[in-house]
Amino acid sequence: MTLIQTTPPAIEPVSLAEAKAHLRLDTTAEDLLVATVITAARQHIEKALQISLISQSLSFFIDGWANSAAPVVLPVAPLIQFVSVRTFAPDDTPTSLSTAGFDVDRGPPPRIAMRSSMALPTALRRLNAIEIAFTAGFGPSASDVPQPIRQALLHLVAHLYENRGLSPDETAMPAVDILLAPWRRPRLV
């Protein structure tokens, strides 16, 4: 299973001005560093929570549909739009399937299931044979992202900015953990 970002978010969930205000910076000397830290903090939160904050396009490749009755769980939420499904023959020739042949559960977690009338081609390549394209995120603007997540992002930006070179240790950031807790997916061992 492979997840590829095909279109990144157009903006960050917090602006440079918001981050600088949170950090109490009033010069432009470290703007590039702060912007980089904002992106790193967003990516850290997205990976930890298996979510997209701002709308972005993704392709999820799977080797095969394990069971036609079983849904495929998409690795990122919240689901904005189920875009397409393509299969790949052994010679890498793509075939687009009608999205009308699939049921969508926005979740969380988001899931895609084949309808009983749908059948996949039988001759597929062994690896990454099926591509599910979708758009995920809370929306296209920063105001679409829940405020507790934006606040956690600002706390993480401050932590990364003040502790350059150190890894983001969540035990040192209880406010971040508390603010993000409602969005954590339960994990089965």
LINWORA-V264242 format. One line per field, one symbol per residue. psi: psi as a letter, one per 20 degrees, with the letter a starting at -180 (. if undefined). burial: # if it has 9 or more other C-alpha atoms within 8 Angstrom, else .. A space follows every 50 residues. Layout:
# LINWORA-V264242
psi: ???
burial: ???
This chain:
# LINWORA-V264242
psi: ppppohorqhrqhqrgggghghilpjrjhkgggggghggggghgggghil rpgqpqpqpopqhrogphipqppqiprqpgpogrpqqprhjjpqppqpii jqqpoibqqqqpqpqhiqpqqhnqrhplhppoprpqrhaiqhihpphhgg ghggghggghghlpiqqoohhimhgggghigijppqpp.
burial: ..#.#...#..###.#..####...........##.###.##..##..## #############....#..#..#######.#########......#.#. ####.##.#######........##..###############.##...## ###########...........#..##.##.........
